[in-house]
Amino acid sequence: MRTLPRLFGLFLLGMLSSLLLLSSCETTRTSEDSNPANRSQRVGKVPGASLSGSAASHQVMQLDGDGKVKYKLAQSVMAAALIRQFNDGTVIDRVQVRKAPGSDAVSPVYYLIGLGHNKGSYRAIALPLRATTDSTYYLAPSASRYVISGVGCPSCYFDFEDGHIIGTTCDDNSGGSSCTMQILPANQVFAKTMPDAPTVKPLK
């Protein structure tokens, strides 16, 4: 008779231990899910998650299977955004995305480039794009601005070395014509949604 109460007591003890163990596991899972560091680490493994999660970062283009540029934004929208970025009367009438000469074939560097003028003087801007593993390229707000201003020069060119912009050259520097370049930190190109501008012609 004494055996039955003893067995019943052991059974109750086992049940209580199981309930405590399950409760402990559930508490651990909840604390891990609520930990911002753990959550961001998991999200960060998704290609482009850190960029697409930023309201100010925008997809600009993607390379297709043949390596051709497929724009994710209308060029008129990009032109309007670059005009807003200048905010000094500069008009951007040509927009393109170009691979930087000398860029590494494995991890090519692409720039968003806008060409235009301000009161008859040549203006241009270039911004480096960030790539994800699926060959989608984004413009992040932390990207620097390479801004060219021409004086008496009909066209200025960005000079590249190892896939990076290092300066500028005037195509005709006779008679005191010149081009100057500024490197400005960060950008607000897509800080606000831009209205459509007149259609612009891409460079060939």
URLINLIN-V535604 format. One record per residue. PHI is phi as a letter, one per 40 degrees, with the letter a starting at -180 (999 if undefined). OMEGA is omega in degrees with one decimal (NA if undefined). Layout:
phi = [PHI PHI]
omega = [OMEGA OMEGA]
//
This chain:
phi = [999 c c c d c c c c c c c c c c c c c c c c c c c c c c c c c c c c c c d c c c c c c c c c c d g c c c c c c c c c b c b a a c c c c g c c b c c b c c c c c c c c c c c c c f b g c b c b a b a b b c c d g c c c c b c b b b c b b b a a b f g c c b a a b b c b b b b c c g c b b b c c c c c b b b b b b b g b c a b b c c b a f g b c b i a b c c a c c g g c a b b b b b b c g a b d b c b c c c c b d c b c c c c]
omega = [-179.4 -177.0 -177.8 177.3 -179.3 178.7 178.9 178.0 178.1 178.5 178.2 179.7 178.7 178.4 -180.0 179.8 179.4 179.3 178.7 -179.8 178.7 179.3 179.6 179.7 -179.1 178.0 -179.8 179.9 -179.3 -179.0 177.4 -179.3 -178.2 -179.9 -177.6 -178.4 178.5 -177.6 -178.9 178.9 178.7 179.8 -177.3 179.5 179.0 -179.1 176.1 -175.0 -177.3 179.1 -176.6 178.9 179.5 -177.3 -176.3 177.6 -176.8 170.3 178.8 -179.5 175.9 176.2 178.0 -177.1 178.9 179.7 179.2 -178.5 173.8 -176.2 176.5 178.1 174.6 -178.9 176.3 178.2 179.1 178.9 179.5 179.4 178.9 175.9 178.2 179.1 177.2 177.3 -180.0 -178.6 177.8 177.4 176.1 -178.3 175.5 -179.6 178.3 168.7 -176.7 172.5 -178.2 176.4 -179.7 -179.4 179.0 -177.8 -179.1 179.2 -176.0 177.8 178.4 178.4 167.2 -174.1 174.8 -179.0 -179.3 -176.1 175.4 -178.9 177.0 179.9 -177.3 174.7 176.7 178.0 176.9 179.2 179.9 179.3 178.0 -176.0 171.8 -174.4 178.4 176.8 170.5 -176.7 -176.7 168.1 179.7 179.9 179.2 -178.2 178.9 177.4 174.2 -172.0 178.6 173.1 -179.9 176.1 -179.6 -178.7 -177.6 179.4 175.7 -179.2 171.9 176.0 -177.1 172.1 -179.0 176.0 -178.7 178.9 -178.4 -179.3 -179.0 -179.6 175.3 -178.4 176.8 -176.3 177.2 177.2 175.8 176.8 -177.9 173.8 176.4 -179.7 173.9 172.5 -175.3 -177.2 173.7 179.5 176.8 -175.4 -178.1 180.0 177.9 176.8 -175.4 173.6 178.6 176.6 177.1 -177.8 179.7 -177.8 176.5 175.6 177.7 NA]
//
